[in-house]
Structure formats: structure tokens, C-alpha cells
């Protein structure tokens, strides 16, 4: 059942992190063009991730025993918000830091924690998520990729698709079927950790309309995994994945994908001294919606901090957040088109062009709109 989201505020000690992060980003991102910054959490830069690790900002919520900083979810919210608002290239470490590490901490064995978590904190182990499959899309209950027991380990066969940055990642946490059939739906699903450099693994990047390649197809042909590849309990993969997706769907990355364009728009308005009512209505409308969604995202961070698993609430925030992210390029594009004299600002136009091409994907990644609305409907007892 979906619950009310109570307003929360960021504790002062976590809010204090914001200025240090901003100072770091001011230097680290100096000279990067806005259309590159607009790629943000799809922008891969391992050196940048290692620089964050040296600051102690990867694994921020993990215990010190595993290399983390043992900070709370609000500290991570502040860090994530500043990185995304500035357009920092965070793709290399993002999945590992956001959800693989918390998943391993919660469901992994101590040996798995000892091996993976310190490497994640040092930006030495990058992860991707193996969920969507050909002919199944985001319908995870239809997963056909299968891991079968053989000897002391597992043999993996199947394929994943739309896997973000698999070509750069060291490991995948894959949702696979370990018993039963597709007709069993959620029963019989488990999660395994796959070394993407193991024999039998093939990764094929998919080039998108912007010329980037952050999605991949991943094929498994008789891939041999050790006994310790299983994470959590065999057959409990569906429950584990839903807990994991609460981390993926609730954060600021579902609000700020068009933020660099908003900043370009604000810079233009300030530079031109725009004070007309149309500009005020557009800008105020975007900021008001963003502020509301940010408060909802913060409330979910509060639930995570209390040890809850707000999967339904996170789906709601992602659905609303991606809708706004998708609308922003169209709104600003229309406003620019209505100007009597379009601005000669190449950086603005390149950023707008990139986001207009990519914004349709915002509601696909992390679960399509249809999947999310099904989850919300179940949370409201409507299906």
C-alpha cells in the first residue's frame, strides 16, 4: 500500500557537505561544454570517479569496515544532487555506488562484502544491472536468462538488453531464472554477480541517435560462475530487485536530467534582462514543479534512512519526475522559437538539440512508464 510522504529536511551536518562538493566541481568541470555536461549520469569518465573516490565520496553510506564513510542517506542525497545539477560525468561509478553496493551490503555474504565493497569505494569495480531482456523489455517476470547448477557452481545462458555502460563495467548483477519457467512469473528468480570478462560473455554497445553508446546487448553462452556468484537467497530475486529499485527510482537523477538546459536558459534570461510575463510563467512553472518533486524525493530518502523500502513511492516520484524532465526541452524550445530574434548561443542550441533527442528515453530507463503505473496501481489496490 502506498503511504503519505512526510516533509523532511536535510540535517545541517549533511547540508554542510554541499559547499565542499560545489568547490570541487567548480575546478573539476571547468571548461566542459554544456552539451557534454547534459550527458551527466550517462557520461563515462573513470578518472572523475576515481577523483571522487579519493575525496571519500564513493560508498558514502557504507560502513567504514568496508571502505565507506558511514554517512547517512541525506549526505548521499546532497552529493548526488550537486553532481547531477552540475552535469558531472558520473556514469562509471553510478550504478555500483547507488544500488549494487547497498544490495551487496544487505543481501551478500561477508566474503562478498569484503571483496566488492572496498573496490567500489576505491572506484576499482564498476557495475551494471542485468534486468531487461529481448522480447521481455521491462517485464522482469518474463525473464528467460537461466543459471543452472552444475558441480560446485552455475552455468549461465541467455541475453540482456538496454544494459547501461556494460562495455565499461567490470561486473553485472543479473536477475536470472534458477528454477521454474516463464509461466511461474516472479517465482524462481535469483540474482547472480557476473564477471563481464569471463569466457562466454559478449557485450555489444548500441549506438543511440546522439551518436553515444551507453546501452548494450549482453550475451551469455555457457558462462561458468562460482558457487559464490549467487547473491542473497535463491528464488528470492524478485523481492531483492524491488528493494534495489527503490534506490534507483527515487533519487535526484529522475529530476535533473534536463538541469543543464535549465541553467543555460536562466543564463540567457539573465544576460538579456528578460522580464516579460511569458518568461516568468515558464521559468516559475519549471522551478515550482522541480521544488515539489525534490521534496518528494527527499521524503523517500528519509524512508530509506529509516530502513524502509518505499518501492511504490519511488515509482511515483520517477513517473512524475521523468515527465517533467521530458517536458523541459520542449518548453524551452518553444520559448526560444517564440523570440523575435533567436539568440546566437551555440552551447544552448547544442544542449537543447541533445536533450530533445534523448528525452524520450528518460521514461524508459529504470522501468518504463507502463511498468511504474502498474506498480502504483497495485499500491493503490486498483489492480
C-alpha positions, 0 to 999 in steps of 0.5 A, a space after each residue: 500500500 502506498 503511504 503519505 510522504 512526510 516533509 523532511 529536511 536535510 540535517 545541517 551536518 549533511 547540508 554542510 557537505 554541499 559547499 565542499 562538493 560545489 568547490 570541487 566541481 567548480 575546478 573539476 568541470 571547468 571548461 566542459 561544454 554544456 552539451 557534454 555536461 547534459 550527458 551527466 549520469 550517462 557520461 563515462 569518465 573513470 578518472 572523475 570517479 576515481 577523483 571522487 573516490 579519493 575525496 571519500 565520496 564513493 560508498 558514502 553510506 557504507 560502513 567504514 569496515 568496508 571502505 565507506 564513510 558511514 554517512 547517512 542517506 541525506 549526505 548521499 542525497 546532497 552529493 548526488 544532487 550537486 553532481 547531477 545539477 552540475 552535469 558531472 560525468 558520473 556514469 562509471 561509478 553510478 550504478 555500483 555506488 547507488 544500488 549494487 553496493 547497498 544490495 551487496 551490503 544487505 543481501 551478500 555474504 561477508 566474503 562478498 562484502 569484503 571483496 566488492 565493497 572496498 573496490 567500489 569505494 576505491 572506484 576499482 569495480 564498476 557495475 551494471 544491472 542485468 534486468 531487461 531482456 529481448 522480447 521481455 523489455 521491462 517485464 522482469 517476470 518474463 525473464 528467460 536468462 537461466 543459471 543452472 547448477 552444475 558441480 560446485 557452481 552455475 552455468 549461465 545462458 541467455 541475453 540482456 538488453 538496454 544494459 547501461 555502460 556494460 562495455 565499461 563495467 567490470 561486473 553485472 548483477 543479473 536477475 536470472 531464472 534458477 528454477 521454474 519457467 516463464 509461466 511461474 512469473 516472479 517465482 524462481 528468480 535469483 540474482 547472480 554477480 557476473 564477471 563481464 570478462 569471463 569466457 562466454 560473455 559478449 557485450 555489444 554497445 548500441 549506438 543511440 541517435 546522439 551518436 553515444 553508446 551507453 546501452 548494450 546487448 549482453 550475451 551469455 553462452 555457457 558462462 561458468 560462475 562460482 558457487 559464490 556468484 549467487 547473491 542473497 537467497 535463491 528464488 528470492 530475486 524478485 523481492 531483492 530487485 524491488 528493494 534495489 529499485 527503490 534506490 534507483 527510482 527515487 533519487 535526484 537523477 529522475 529530476 535533473 536530467 534536463 538541469 543543464 538546459 535549465 541553467 543555460 536558459 536562466 543564463 540567457 534570461 539573465 544576460 538579456 534582462 528578460 522580464 516579460 510575463 511569458 518568461 516568468 510563467 515558464 521559468 516559475 512553472 519549471 522551478 515550482 514543479 522541480 521544488 515539489 518533486 525534490 521534496 518528494 524525493 527527499 521524503 523517500 530518502 528519509 524512508 530509506 534512512 529509516 530502513 524502509 523500502 518505499 518501492 511504490 513511492 519511488 515509482 511515483 516520484 520517477 513517473 512524475 519526475 521523468 515527465 517533467 524532465 521530458 517536458 523541459 526541452 520542449 518548453 524551452 524550445 518553444 520559448 526560444 522559437 517564440 523570440 523575435 530574434 533567436 539568440 546566437 548561443 551555440 552551447 544552448 542550441 547544442 544542449 537543447 538539440 541533445 536533450 530533445 533527442 534523448 528525452 524520450 528515453 528518460 521514461 524508459 530507463 529504470 522501468 518504463 512508464 507502463 511498468 511504474 503505473 502498474 506498480 502504483 496501481 497495485 499500491 493503490 489496490 486498483 489492480 
